[in-house]
Amino acid sequence: MCYIIGLDIGTSSVKGVLMKDTGEIEKTAHKFFEYERTENGKVQIDSEIFVNICYSAINELAKDRDIAGICAASASGNVLILDKNNRPITPIISWQDKRVTNEAKEVLGEYNNDKLYDLIGWPFSGRALPLAQLCYIKKHNPALLKNCGMVCMSTEYLYYTLTGEWGISASAGTPFCLIDQEKERYITELLEKINIDETVLPPIMPCGTVLGVITEESSKLCGAKAGTPLILGTFDHPSAARGAGVLKEGDMLLSLGTSWVAFLPVESRDVAYKAKTLIDPFLAPKGAWGAMVSVSSISERVKLYLNRYIDSSPQAYKVLDDLAAKSDKGENNLYIFLYDEPDDEVVLKYSKPDIARAIMEGTVRLLKNKIDALKESGITANCAKVVGGPSEGDMWIRIIEEMLDIPVSVVHGAVTGAVGAAVIAGIGVGIYKDELQAIDIIKTK
């Protein structure tokens, strides 16, 4: 028997599991990030703080254990710039940052958005994610890019601090918005427009590649033994799909985090492309691609309504769950659209149980609308597996099952993404042959 560690580095926190090769979870860790948020829309975190929080999670899991391998899945979509000595010269700028206005359009010119979507697999708004941030920097501080030594995202920087090596997978790199997803190479035309050279970007490698090993220096800080292999992971949702055993068409993963995401395996990239979904390489070229639809940053809207009408204590979500259980579906016809600003005149006419139920139904309805649109493109699901924090609340699961009208189950709850990363680590170091074998072993335990 041996141990593997999987990390799920999300927008608001890092979750981790210490997992036996037989599938049992020995220990979990959960650490939170605190971002600096300014009035002019900046959302960022100091790179040293970010790394230390991730190190603390690894330390908690790796203590007194021989670890066969460590892998991290991540939401990322952020950007960090380093000098020629690989020292950070910017904070980590979050995908939720709102400083970008028209800079992407000005820098990229008439670059065709359809062509860009075809290449990177994600629709590009021009207002968020690294490509937009890099356009902003190109416009306002071009010397920063001209003189930099590395442009990366937070997870790649974490890996570098642990191993001294740079690398990125096409899946983890999709929100970077600089990678040709099918060819697994950087898009030269984009690099020319933002005036950076490919040599200052992490090399693209297959998911599951052993990037390097933990150095003596980083071992003292993170607690894992020097020489422990670090394996390249994926974007967070395809990792959670691996952890939940969502590997074939007809299955669906519902990932309930900062954003709510439905992830569905599809037979080809073309199917996902025609449906205009977010696309992930997933198990390609040997298996399915991944199609995703998202309700962006919905947890912030739920929290706004929850704190205003239900409860603002640390137990608020438990209170929400308990209250909603006392109200029937669509009770008294209260419908809440979470992206609208709260309307006290309307909402306060109802009881707290009805309001609680309406908040939960309003959230699920937004996701259902996305899933219903997929059906029109021929992408359907026969069952769903739910992961993320809300998956631990009974009423969320009940409401999802009622509104989607398909069987819903919970596998590893909030740590499913970390379990998926542990699976990738196990494949990378040869413990498992592939995802199918790994999930077969994990499911039987």
Backbone torsions as a table, in degrees:
resi	resn	phi	psi	omega
1	MET	NA	143.1	175.7
2	CYS	-140.5	171.6	-176.2
3	TYR	-116.7	146.6	174.0
4	ILE	-132.9	150.9	179.8
5	ILE	-116.3	131.8	173.3
6	GLY	-119.1	134.8	177.1
7	LEU	-115.7	141.0	173.7
8	ASP	-119.9	101.0	-175.9
9	ILE	-93.8	101.6	-177.4
10	GLY	-94.4	-170.3	179.4
11	THR	-69.5	-42.5	-172.7
12	SER	-103.0	-15.4	-175.9
13	SER	-161.8	169.9	171.3
14	VAL	-118.9	128.3	176.1
15	LYS	-111.1	147.3	180.0
16	GLY	-143.5	154.9	174.8
17	VAL	-131.0	142.6	165.8
18	LEU	-101.5	113.0	-172.7
19	MET	-120.2	135.5	172.4
20	LYS	-71.4	155.6	179.1
21	ASP	-65.0	-16.1	177.1
22	THR	-86.5	-3.3	173.0
23	GLY	107.4	-15.9	180.0
24	GLU	-70.5	137.3	176.7
25	ILE	-88.3	113.8	-177.2
26	GLU	-79.7	-37.2	-174.1
27	LYS	-157.9	151.1	174.1
28	THR	-125.8	159.5	175.8
29	ALA	-139.3	148.7	-179.6
30	HIS	-147.8	114.5	-178.8
31	LYS	-124.8	146.8	-173.4
32	PHE	-110.6	146.0	174.8
33	PHE	-96.7	143.0	173.6
34	GLU	-116.4	116.7	-177.4
35	TYR	-93.9	149.4	169.5
36	GLU	-83.3	124.0	-179.6
37	ARG	-123.0	123.4	-176.7
38	THR	-111.0	165.2	-178.1
39	GLU	-65.8	-24.7	-179.7
40	ASN	-90.4	16.6	170.7
41	GLY	95.0	0.8	179.9
42	LYS	-72.7	134.7	174.3
43	VAL	-132.0	112.2	-172.9
44	GLN	-153.5	166.0	179.0
45	ILE	-143.4	141.7	177.6
46	ASP	-63.4	134.8	-175.4
47	SER	-63.1	-36.0	179.9
48	GLU	-67.2	-40.0	176.9
49	ILE	-62.4	-45.3	178.8
50	PHE	-57.0	-51.0	-177.9
51	VAL	-61.6	-43.7	-177.6
52	ASN	-63.9	-35.4	177.3
53	ILE	-66.7	-42.3	176.7
54	CYS	-64.8	-40.9	177.0
55	TYR	-59.3	-40.2	-178.4
56	SER	-64.6	-34.8	176.5
57	ALA	-66.9	-45.0	178.7
58	ILE	-61.7	-43.2	-179.5
59	ASN	-58.5	-44.1	-179.4
60	GLU	-63.0	-34.6	-177.3
61	LEU	-85.3	-36.6	-171.6
62	ALA	-88.1	-10.9	-173.9
63	LYS	-54.2	125.6	176.0
64	ASP	62.9	24.6	179.9
65	ARG	-126.9	148.4	166.8
66	ASP	-90.3	119.8	-175.1
67	ILE	-105.7	129.0	-178.7
68	ALA	-75.6	-29.6	-179.0
69	GLY	-175.2	153.9	178.4
70	ILE	-128.0	137.2	177.4
71	CYS	-139.5	145.9	177.7
72	ALA	-122.3	129.9	164.6
73	ALA	-96.0	154.6	-176.6
74	SER	-153.6	147.3	173.4
75	ALA	-76.8	-38.1	176.5
76	SER	42.0	-123.0	-174.6
77	GLY	69.6	17.7	178.8
78	ASN	-111.4	-179.8	-179.0
79	VAL	-141.3	143.4	179.2
80	LEU	-140.2	135.5	179.4
81	ILE	-116.2	135.1	-178.7
82	LEU	-119.2	158.4	177.0
83	ASP	-83.0	-174.0	-174.5
84	LYS	-71.7	-9.5	173.6
85	ASN	-101.9	15.3	179.4
86	ASN	60.3	36.4	173.2
87	ARG	-106.0	132.6	-177.2
88	PRO	-59.9	135.3	176.0
89	ILE	-119.2	1.5	170.5
90	THR	-135.1	161.3	166.2
91	PRO	-72.2	172.2	171.4
92	ILE	-78.0	117.0	-177.2
93	ILE	-92.4	117.8	-173.8
94	SER	-70.0	155.5	173.6
95	TRP	-65.6	-17.4	179.1
96	GLN	-85.4	-5.1	179.2
97	ASP	-60.0	140.3	-174.3
98	LYS	-121.0	24.9	-178.1
99	ARG	-75.6	-23.3	-176.6
100	VAL	-74.6	133.5	175.1
101	THR	-116.8	-89.9	-178.1
102	ASN	-107.5	8.6	-172.7
103	GLU	-61.9	-38.8	-178.5
104	ALA	-63.0	-42.2	178.7
105	LYS	-64.6	-39.1	-178.9
106	GLU	-67.9	-40.5	-177.4
107	VAL	-78.4	-41.7	-176.5
108	LEU	-84.3	-15.7	179.4
109	GLY	66.6	-135.3	-177.4
110	GLU	-92.6	26.9	178.4
111	TYR	-56.4	124.0	-170.8
112	ASN	-68.8	121.7	-178.6
113	ASN	-64.3	-34.3	177.5
114	ASP	-64.3	-40.8	177.8
115	LYS	-64.2	-41.0	179.8
116	LEU	-64.2	-43.7	177.0
117	TYR	-60.7	-41.2	178.8
118	ASP	-58.8	-36.6	-176.5
119	LEU	-82.9	-49.7	-171.7
120	ILE	-91.8	-18.9	176.4
121	GLY	88.3	-1.6	176.6
122	TRP	-128.1	138.8	170.9
123	PRO	-61.5	140.9	-177.0
124	PHE	-112.2	116.8	-176.5
125	SER	-80.1	-21.9	-175.3
126	GLY	83.3	1.2	-176.6
127	ARG	-118.5	-13.4	-175.2
128	ALA	-143.7	171.3	179.5
129	LEU	75.5	165.3	-171.1
130	PRO	-54.4	-40.9	-178.3
131	LEU	-58.9	-43.0	178.9
132	ALA	-65.9	-41.8	180.0
133	GLN	-64.5	-39.1	179.1
134	LEU	-66.7	-35.4	174.8
135	CYS	-64.6	-39.5	177.6
136	TYR	-61.4	-46.1	179.9
137	ILE	-65.8	-40.9	178.0
138	LYS	-58.8	-36.8	-177.8
139	LYS	-76.5	-40.9	-170.1
140	HIS	-104.9	-21.8	-179.2
141	ASN	-149.1	62.6	-174.2
142	PRO	-60.2	-27.2	-179.7
143	ALA	-63.9	-28.3	179.6
144	LEU	-61.9	-40.7	178.1
145	LEU	-77.7	-37.5	-177.7
146	LYS	-63.0	-34.2	-173.9
147	ASN	-105.5	7.1	-174.7
148	CYS	-78.0	162.9	177.0
149	GLY	-107.1	-21.6	179.8
150	MET	-159.7	139.0	171.7
151	VAL	-119.6	123.1	-174.1
152	CYS	-149.8	-175.4	170.4
153	MET	-111.1	174.2	-170.7
154	SER	-62.8	-40.2	-176.4
155	THR	-68.7	-38.5	178.4
156	GLU	-65.3	-35.6	176.5
157	TYR	-67.1	-41.9	175.6
158	LEU	-56.4	-47.7	178.8
159	TYR	-59.7	-40.4	179.6
160	TYR	-63.1	-43.1	-179.3
161	THR	-64.6	-27.5	-179.5
162	LEU	-82.8	-34.4	-170.8
163	THR	-119.9	-20.1	-172.0
164	GLY	78.2	10.4	-177.9
165	GLU	-120.9	149.3	177.4
166	TRP	-107.9	141.2	175.2
167	GLY	-175.3	157.6	179.9
168	ILE	-152.8	142.8	174.4
169	SER	-92.7	161.3	-180.0
170	ALA	-63.5	-33.6	178.5
171	SER	-69.9	-52.5	178.0
172	ALA	-61.0	-29.6	-177.3
173	GLY	-87.0	-5.4	-179.0
174	THR	-57.2	-47.2	179.1
175	PRO	-70.4	-6.8	172.7
176	PHE	-64.2	-29.4	177.6
177	CYS	66.0	25.0	179.9
178	LEU	-123.3	-1.0	-171.2
179	ILE	-110.7	130.5	169.8
180	ASP	-71.0	108.8	-169.4
181	GLN	-62.8	-41.2	-178.0
182	GLU	-75.8	-40.4	-177.9
183	LYS	-86.1	-11.5	179.9
184	GLU	53.0	53.4	175.4
185	ARG	-149.2	158.3	-179.6
186	TYR	-69.5	150.0	-177.6
187	ILE	-87.9	104.9	-173.3
188	THR	-56.0	-41.0	-177.0
189	GLU	-62.0	-37.8	178.0
190	LEU	-68.7	-42.9	-179.6
191	LEU	-61.1	-38.1	178.9
192	GLU	-65.6	-38.2	-177.7
193	LYS	-69.2	-34.7	179.4
194	ILE	-96.9	1.4	171.9
195	ASN	63.1	49.5	170.5
196	ILE	-128.8	153.1	-178.1
197	ASP	-99.0	147.7	-179.6
198	GLU	-58.6	-24.3	-178.8
199	THR	-67.7	-14.8	177.8
200	VAL	-102.1	19.0	177.0
201	LEU	-118.5	148.4	179.4
202	PRO	-61.7	134.9	177.1
203	PRO	-59.4	141.7	-179.3
204	ILE	-86.9	127.8	-178.0
205	MET	-134.9	160.5	179.2
206	PRO	-65.2	145.9	170.8
207	CYS	-56.2	138.1	-178.9
208	GLY	92.6	-1.7	177.0
209	THR	-69.7	135.8	171.1
210	VAL	-76.2	106.4	-175.9
211	LEU	-71.8	-40.0	-177.6
212	GLY	177.5	-163.4	-179.7
213	VAL	-128.4	156.6	178.8
214	ILE	-63.7	130.5	-177.6
215	THR	-80.0	166.0	177.1
216	GLU	-59.1	-42.0	-177.9
217	GLU	-65.5	-47.4	-178.4
218	SER	-71.7	-25.6	177.3
219	SER	-59.3	-39.1	-179.6
220	LYS	-65.6	-24.8	-175.9
221	LEU	-95.1	-35.6	-174.4
222	CYS	-101.2	-13.4	176.2
223	GLY	88.7	-15.5	175.9
224	ALA	-81.8	147.4	-174.5
225	LYS	-68.4	143.8	174.3
226	ALA	-57.6	139.2	-178.1
227	GLY	95.3	-6.9	177.6
228	THR	-68.3	127.6	-178.1
229	PRO	-68.4	140.7	173.2
230	LEU	-109.9	126.9	-173.6
231	ILE	-113.9	135.7	180.0
232	LEU	-68.2	131.0	-179.0
233	GLY	-103.6	-153.1	-172.4
234	THR	-130.0	179.7	166.0
235	PHE	-59.6	159.6	-168.6
236	ASP	-69.0	-39.7	-175.1
237	HIS	-70.2	-42.7	173.9
238	PRO	-64.0	-26.6	174.1
239	SER	-68.5	-45.2	177.7
240	ALA	-61.9	-35.7	176.8
241	ALA	-61.7	-40.5	175.8
242	ARG	-62.5	-44.3	-178.8
243	GLY	-66.3	-28.8	-179.4
244	ALA	-91.9	-6.3	-176.9
245	GLY	76.0	23.1	176.3
246	VAL	-88.2	90.9	-170.4
247	LEU	-123.7	-10.2	-174.1
248	LYS	-132.6	161.9	178.4
249	GLU	-58.7	142.4	-177.7
250	GLY	98.9	-20.0	174.5
251	ASP	-89.0	155.6	175.8
252	MET	-144.2	136.0	172.4
253	LEU	-101.9	132.2	171.8
254	LEU	-112.7	111.4	-176.7
255	SER	-104.9	114.6	-171.2
256	LEU	-108.7	91.8	-178.9
257	GLY	-127.9	-138.8	175.7
258	THR	-56.7	-45.3	168.0
259	SER	-109.3	153.9	174.2
260	TRP	-100.0	128.6	-172.8
261	VAL	-129.9	135.9	168.7
262	ALA	-103.1	126.4	-179.1
263	PHE	-118.6	124.4	-178.4
264	LEU	-129.4	125.8	172.6
265	PRO	-66.5	137.4	178.3
266	VAL	-131.9	157.5	-171.1
267	GLU	-68.2	-26.5	-177.6
268	SER	-152.2	160.0	177.1
269	ARG	-63.2	-32.7	-177.6
270	ASP	-61.3	-36.9	178.9
271	VAL	-62.6	-46.6	179.1
272	ALA	-66.4	-37.8	-178.8
273	TYR	-64.6	-45.3	-178.5
274	LYS	-65.1	-28.2	178.5
275	ALA	-83.9	-3.0	178.8
276	LYS	59.7	38.4	177.9
277	THR	-89.0	172.6	163.2
278	LEU	-73.1	136.2	-173.2
279	ILE	-115.8	139.1	175.0
280	ASP	-128.2	143.2	179.2
281	PRO	-62.6	-27.1	176.2
282	PHE	46.6	-112.0	-175.6
283	LEU	-98.4	6.3	179.5
284	ALA	-65.8	150.1	8.4
285	PRO	-88.2	-7.5	-175.7
286	LYS	-85.0	-21.2	-176.3
287	GLY	-135.1	-153.7	-172.2
288	ALA	-71.8	154.1	164.8
289	TRP	-88.6	169.0	178.3
290	GLY	-115.2	134.5	175.5
291	ALA	-112.7	129.9	-177.4
292	MET	-127.6	142.1	167.8
293	VAL	-126.5	147.6	-169.2
294	SER	-134.3	142.8	166.3
295	VAL	-104.6	99.5	-166.4
296	SER	-70.5	134.1	173.8
297	SER	50.9	33.0	-176.0
298	ILE	-68.7	-27.5	-178.2
299	SER	-61.6	-31.5	178.1
300	GLU	-66.0	-38.0	179.7
301	ARG	-71.9	-38.5	176.2
302	VAL	-61.3	-44.5	-179.5
303	LYS	-62.0	-39.5	178.8
304	LEU	-59.1	-49.9	-179.6
305	TYR	-69.1	-38.9	-179.4
306	LEU	-61.5	-49.5	-178.0
307	ASN	-67.5	-31.4	-177.0
308	ARG	-76.9	-38.8	-169.9
309	TYR	-115.2	-17.5	-172.5
310	ILE	-117.0	-63.5	-173.5
311	ASP	-169.6	146.7	178.8
312	SER	-122.0	13.2	179.7
313	SER	-81.9	170.7	175.7
314	PRO	-60.1	-18.2	179.7
315	GLN	-96.6	17.4	-171.8
316	ALA	-57.5	-41.9	-176.8
317	TYR	-70.2	-31.8	174.8
318	LYS	-68.0	-40.7	177.1
319	VAL	-62.2	-43.9	177.9
320	LEU	-57.3	-48.1	-179.2
321	ASP	-59.9	-46.8	-177.2
322	ASP	-66.4	-41.2	179.8
323	LEU	-66.8	-43.9	-178.0
324	ALA	-61.1	-29.6	179.5
325	ALA	-65.7	-17.4	-179.0
326	LYS	-91.0	0.8	-177.9
327	SER	-123.2	144.7	180.0
328	ASP	-86.5	164.6	-179.3
329	LYS	-55.4	127.7	177.2
330	GLY	61.6	24.9	-174.9
331	GLU	-54.6	128.1	175.4
332	ASN	58.7	18.2	173.6
333	ASN	58.0	37.8	172.4
334	LEU	-89.2	117.5	178.5
335	TYR	-119.7	128.0	-179.6
336	ILE	-115.6	125.4	172.3
337	PHE	-97.9	110.3	-167.9
338	LEU	-61.1	-26.9	-178.1
339	TYR	-82.5	-9.4	172.2
340	ASP	-77.1	154.5	174.0
341	GLU	-73.0	142.8	-178.3
342	PRO	-54.9	137.2	-179.9
343	ASP	-116.9	95.7	-176.0
344	ASP	-58.9	-36.6	-176.5
345	GLU	-60.5	-34.6	179.4
346	VAL	-85.8	-51.8	-169.9
347	VAL	-67.9	-40.7	-173.8
348	LEU	-72.3	-1.1	172.2
349	LYS	-74.1	-15.1	-173.3
350	TYR	-106.2	161.3	177.7
351	SER	-73.6	160.7	178.7
352	LYS	-60.9	-40.6	176.4
353	PRO	-59.7	-41.2	179.0
354	ASP	-66.1	-40.1	178.9
355	ILE	-64.9	-43.6	179.7
356	ALA	-59.2	-46.5	179.9
357	ARG	-62.9	-40.6	-178.6
358	ALA	-67.2	-36.7	176.4
359	ILE	-61.9	-45.0	-178.3
360	MET	-69.1	-44.1	178.7
361	GLU	-64.7	-38.5	178.7
362	GLY	-62.5	-36.2	177.6
363	THR	-67.5	-48.6	-178.3
364	VAL	-65.6	-34.4	-179.4
365	ARG	-61.5	-38.1	178.7
366	LEU	-62.1	-41.4	178.4
367	LEU	-70.4	-40.4	179.0
368	LYS	-58.9	-39.9	178.8
369	ASN	-59.5	-39.3	178.2
370	LYS	-66.6	-43.2	-178.5
371	ILE	-68.1	-38.6	177.4
372	ASP	-62.6	-36.3	177.5
373	ALA	-65.5	-34.5	176.7
374	LEU	-63.0	-38.1	-179.5
375	LYS	-58.1	-35.3	179.5
376	GLU	-66.1	-20.5	177.1
377	SER	-97.7	6.1	177.1
378	GLY	87.0	9.2	178.4
379	ILE	-100.5	111.0	-175.4
380	THR	-127.8	165.4	178.5
381	ALA	-134.1	142.3	178.4
382	ASN	-95.9	-18.4	-179.0
383	CYS	-157.9	164.2	-179.9
384	ALA	-136.7	144.7	172.2
385	LYS	-117.5	131.1	-171.6
386	VAL	-107.8	134.4	178.9
387	VAL	-134.4	165.0	-179.2
388	GLY	105.0	170.0	-175.2
389	GLY	-51.6	-50.8	-179.5
390	PRO	-61.3	-17.6	179.2
391	SER	-64.9	-13.8	179.4
392	GLU	-88.4	-0.5	176.8
393	GLY	-103.4	125.9	-175.2
394	ASP	-60.6	-39.7	-175.6
395	MET	-69.7	-35.2	175.7
396	TRP	-57.2	-46.3	-178.1
397	ILE	-64.8	-43.6	-179.8
398	ARG	-61.0	-45.0	-178.1
399	ILE	-68.0	-41.0	177.3
400	ILE	-60.0	-45.4	-179.1
401	GLU	-64.2	-41.2	179.4
402	GLU	-64.6	-45.2	-172.7
403	MET	-79.2	-31.6	178.4
404	LEU	-88.0	-19.9	177.6
405	ASP	59.7	42.4	172.6
406	ILE	-140.8	158.5	177.9
407	PRO	-63.6	137.1	-179.2
408	VAL	-127.0	136.1	178.2
409	SER	-138.5	161.8	177.6
410	VAL	-115.1	133.0	-178.1
411	VAL	-101.6	-78.5	-178.5
412	HIS	-111.7	12.1	176.2
413	GLY	60.4	-132.9	-172.8
414	ALA	-69.3	-16.1	-175.8
415	VAL	-104.8	15.2	-176.7
416	THR	-62.3	-38.7	177.6
417	GLY	-61.8	-38.7	177.7
418	ALA	-68.1	-37.2	175.6
419	VAL	-62.0	-42.1	177.4
420	GLY	-61.0	-40.0	177.1
421	ALA	-64.8	-37.7	176.5
422	ALA	-63.6	-37.7	175.7
423	VAL	-60.4	-45.4	179.2
424	ILE	-62.8	-40.4	176.6
425	ALA	-60.2	-43.6	179.8
426	GLY	-63.5	-38.4	176.7
427	ILE	-67.8	-41.8	-177.5
428	GLY	-61.0	-34.3	-178.7
429	VAL	-100.9	7.8	172.3
430	GLY	88.4	11.2	177.5
431	ILE	-71.9	-41.4	177.9
432	TYR	-115.9	149.4	177.6
433	LYS	-72.3	-44.4	-178.7
434	ASP	-162.6	-176.1	-177.3
435	GLU	-63.7	-39.4	-179.0
436	LEU	-61.6	-45.0	178.1
437	GLN	-65.3	-42.0	-178.7
438	ALA	-61.3	-48.0	-178.3
439	ILE	-66.7	-35.1	176.9
440	ASP	-61.2	-40.8	178.9
441	ILE	-69.0	-46.0	-176.7
442	ILE	-66.4	-39.8	-177.2
443	LYS	-67.4	-26.4	-176.3
444	THR	-85.0	0.1	-176.9
445	LYS	-105.3	NA	NA
